[in-house]
Amino acid sequence: MLISPAFAADAPSQPDQIMTFLPLIVLFGLFYFMIIRPQMKKAKDQKKMQEALQKGDEIIIGGGQLGRIVKINDQYVTVDIGGGTESIFQRGAVQTVLPKGTIKDL
């Protein structure tokens, strides 16, 4: 016999497959609940706000411009920005709807 019985031991055992992927699964879960999910919720709320726009709402446009909605259609809003000046913006440019009466001098 060339190999003594003392050296003929079992091969080292493989770690469990789930335990090797567990850190990746936990990391994905953290990314989902801390980054992806809040962004999806914010985008959903923004879209809902833009769909609920109506004539007479006081709004803030993406560039920081304030105005009151004069006319609205599917893709565009016409905004009175003061002094009888009206501008046309895309609906997606509306950032915030202000409470009624915020803009008094318009």
N, C-alpha and C positions, 0 to 999 in steps of 0.2 A: 504494500500500500504506500502510495507516494504522499498523500495528504493525511495528516493526523486528524482525528475526530475533533480536536479542540479548535481547529481553524475552519471547520466546515459549519459555521453558524449561519443562521438565516440572514438574508439581505436586510438592510435597514428598511423600516416600514415607511410608506408614502404618507404624507399628511392628508387629512381628509380634504376632498375637493371643495366642499362648501367653505371650509375654514380658509382656503387660499383666496376665495373670491369675496369673503365677508368684508374686508376693508373697502373694496370697490363698491359694494352694495351700500354700505353705510355712507360713503362719500357721495354717491349719487343721490341718496335720500336727503342728505344735508343740502346739496345744491338745489334739489327740487323744492324743498320747503323753505329755504332761505332766499333763493334768487328767482327761480323760474315761476313759481306759483304767485308770489306777490306782483311780479311784472304782468302776468296774465290777468290778474284781478284788476290792476290799475288800467290796463288797456281796455278791458271789458267795461269798466265804469266810464272811461272817457268816451267810448263809442256810444254807450247808452245816453250820456249827457248830450252828445252831438245829435243824436236822433230825436231827442226831446226838445230841441230848440223850436221856438215859435216867435212870431212877430211881436215886437215890443220888448223882448228880453234884452237886458243890458249885459254886454259881454266884454271880455278881454281877448284880443286877437294875439296870436303867437309872438308878434313883435312888441307887445306891451301896449298896443293901441286900444283905447276904450271906445265903445260905441253902442248904439241901440239898433237892433235889427228892424229894418224897414220892410224888406221883402225876402222871402226864403223859397228855395226850390230844392230839388233832390241833391244837387252837388254844390250849389253856391248860395251865399247869403249876401244881401245888400245891406250895408251898415252905414248909418248916419253917424259921422265922426265929429260933427259939430259945425255950426254955421251953415247948415243946409248942404254940406258936402257929403256926398254918398260915395262909398267905395264898395267894390265887389270882391269878396274873398271866398276861398273854398271852405266848405264846412269843416274840413279837417284842421283848418287854421285856428278855429275857436278853441281857446284853452280853458276858459272859466266863464261860468254864468254868474253874474253879480246879483245880489238881492235888489229887488225893485226899489227905485228911488235913490240909488247910489249916485247916478249921474243926474244932477239937477239942472245944470246950465246947458245942456245939449239941445 
